[in-house]
């Protein structure tokens, strides 16, 4: 077996050995281009968004806004995007409950007003008018 073959050297490298400053020849951009990092990140984020949309975890409107935010570099990784999705869903649920409560309150007040109006009309009808002499 060749002592200097790549396979025995590869396993420690996967653990982070032999990759310090002294072993590097190319520039940072040459070793791992920013464009490649960007493409990988976009693919990860877009794959997650598509998966969530298909499993009905997010609706198409939220998907679209998050897609554009991801394209605009608002999420640095998948975890940040997932946290944002959970936060947005929680906020949306809160708005929905508040809207439902307000609608229930409006309906109750409307019913009370109608009851008062009916009661007022009945009192006017029941009240005898003074006889004109």
Secondary structure, DSSP 8 states (H G I E B T S, - for coil): --TT-HHHHHHHHHTTTT-SGGG--S-HHHHS-HHHHHHHHHHHHHHHHHHHHHTTSS-HHHHHHHHHHHHTT--SSHHHHHHHHHHHHHHHHHHHHHHHHHHHHHHHHHHHHHHHHHHHHHHHHHS------
